[in-house]
Each structure stands twice: as C-alpha cells, then as structure tokens.
Amino acid sequence: MSLLVRPHLRQPHRSARASYQCWKNASSKYGWGHRNLEANAHRCHVTMSLTLRGTKAHTHSSMNPTTGPLSENFKVVKHKLIVLTVLVSWSICVSAQEDAASIIQKSSEANDRDWAAAPQFDNSERDIDKNGDRTYEVTMLFGSPYQRLIAVNGRELTPAEQSNEQRKYDNVVKERQHESPGKRSQRIAKYEAERKRDYTLIQQMVVAFDFSLVGEETLMDHQVYVLKATPRAGYRPANRDSAVLTGMEGTLWIDRDTYQWVKVQARVVHPVRIQGFLAEVEPGTQFELEKTPVSGDIWLTKHFSMKSNARVLLLFPHRGQEDDSFFNYHKAANDSPGTESSR
C-alpha cells in the first residue's frame, strides 16, 4: 500500500475531519452548495472508513485461496482511488489557503494607495459621541486639515453662527499663510504622526491575524470575499495601539474586483493588558470600518464606529462610544490654500 495512505490508516478519524475541513474551506471557491458540500465531506469520511475496511479485507483475502487475481486488481484500483481522493482534498485545501493570503496581500496594496491619496481630498464628517452630534467640512489647509463646523445635532447653523465659523476659518488661513517654517513643520509633523499611527494599526491587522476564506456574498452592491481573522500565534505588536489586536478576532468583506475593504468588523474576545499603562482592554470592545469608492481605484473611509470597554488602573471601568461618518469626498480645488502644500 502506498505510503501516502498510511498516515490516514493510523489516524482515521483525524484524517476524516481534516478532509472535511478541506472540502469546507474550498466550498466558496468552487461554488459548492451546502448539500453538495456535506455530500463531499461525507464521501471523505466514507473513503477513510473504506481504507480501514479495505486493509482488513486485504489481510483476510491474502489467506483466502478463493480470492484470485480479480480481487487483487480490485484492491489495487481502490487503493489508488483512495490516494487520489486524499491528494485532491489536500490540494484543494492548500489552494484555498493560498487564495486567502493572496486576497489579503492585494487588499494591503489597495490600502497603501488609499492612504497615500487621502490628503488630496476634502470631505464632510459627522461625529457622534457622548458630547453630541456635530458635522464639519474638512479642508486641507497648507499641509493639514481644518474642520469647520456646519451643523449641530443635525441642525444647520444659523446665519450668525455661520458667519462666526467663516471668520474662524479666514483667521486660520491667514495664520497658516504667515506662520514660520518651523511652526509649519511642527503642525504638519503632528498631522502626519496621527496619520501614521492610524495607518500602522491598519498594517498590523494584516500581520496580526491568520485569515481563512469562508465564502462569497453581496454586500452594499459589491461582490465580496468573506474572510475570518483569528489571532496569529507568536505575533509581536509593533506598538501599544496594536497590542489590542492580540485579543481580537474579526471578519473582513473584501471587494472581489478591486480587493478593497468594503467592511471590517473586529471585537475583543479576551482581556489585553496594555504595557506601560495600568489599563486593560476587555471583551465588549469592538469596532467597525466601512470604505467607499471616491475616485478611480481610490476608496476612503465611509463609516467608523467603536465601543470601548476597559479598566483604568486595573480597577475603574471606563466605557466609551463613537460613531463617525464621512461623505461628500471631492478633490481639493486647484486654488485651495492647502493644495500646494498637501502635494
């Protein structure tokens, strides 16, 4: 008997489960329906059982003078089919895992393009937290954004309030036009540091988890891959912000054509101690991110929400919640005060 079959003879039940997982992981790629998937999985299990029975039969028949060449040929063919089934199941399983890695790599490249392009766009932003509901126009001014208030709790500002906000905006424009090179560098450096902090967390999500492709579906008019993310053994966080990823698991919905993140959900499943702070992030902490196409192959954030559940000084509970929406993306006008610097 082929050596390829022998490991399965030693551990039949374990091999059956492995083959079942291979069929299950590959179901979305090859379009198998639920019933067909279960049927294939059942055949895997039956094949493993037949291997055992075939072996016993082989032992018995070798001592039976009535079996003859026909029986021996049948056993050879059957054993070859068993080997072929095992190899096909294994190749499908490996192929599905390679697809997941490829999808994540391409989505990471798409995120790189988006991050580089983000400063070229102005937008509107609505923030909802414990302090209320505020909407802003966000404009790049000489290398960093400025938020101009345009609505409170869903109500547009009165003419007097609009004039006041316009006056604030004009003053900031004049200030940034005449600021010293040192002060401008500090302001832009602070903005870039905040951007890098957010981007590093996104990058770390790619390396902090193991991903598995579990299916395809339609989400928000996009055909998407669905991937499950589980903590990767041995992952070392790059900074304090990414430490929380060690206790999280999540789901990604990735556009099938562009490999953009349509939606990401993640939640803390076990407490995570933040080194350097007497704080612990606990289950109940979760976030959701949605992106939308804004220009060509560039997608930017459409919605971000987060619920936090932590203990400060390891004793006092701290809970927070925010919900931010981003819309009306448009390229900064050529004559915008911040266009030249943002480039």
Buried (B, 14 or more C-beta within 10 A) or exposed (E): BEEBBEEBBEEBEEBBBBBBBBBBBBBBBEEBEEEEBBEBBEBBBEBBEBBEEBBEBBEEBEEEEEBEEEBEEBBEEBBEEBBEBBEEBBEBBEBBBEBBEEBBEBBBEBBEBBBEBBBBBBBBBBBBEEEEBBBBBBBBBBBBBBBBBBBEEEEEBEEEBBEEBEEEBEEBBEEBEEBEEEEBEEBBEEBBEEBEEEBBBBBBBBBBBBBBBBEBEEBEEBEBBBBBBEBEEEBEBBEEBBBBBBBBBBBBBBBBEBBBBBBBBBBBBEBBBBEEEEBBBBBEBBBBBBBBBBEEBBBBBBBBBBBBBBBEEEEEEEEEEBBBBBEEBEEBEEEBBBBEBBE
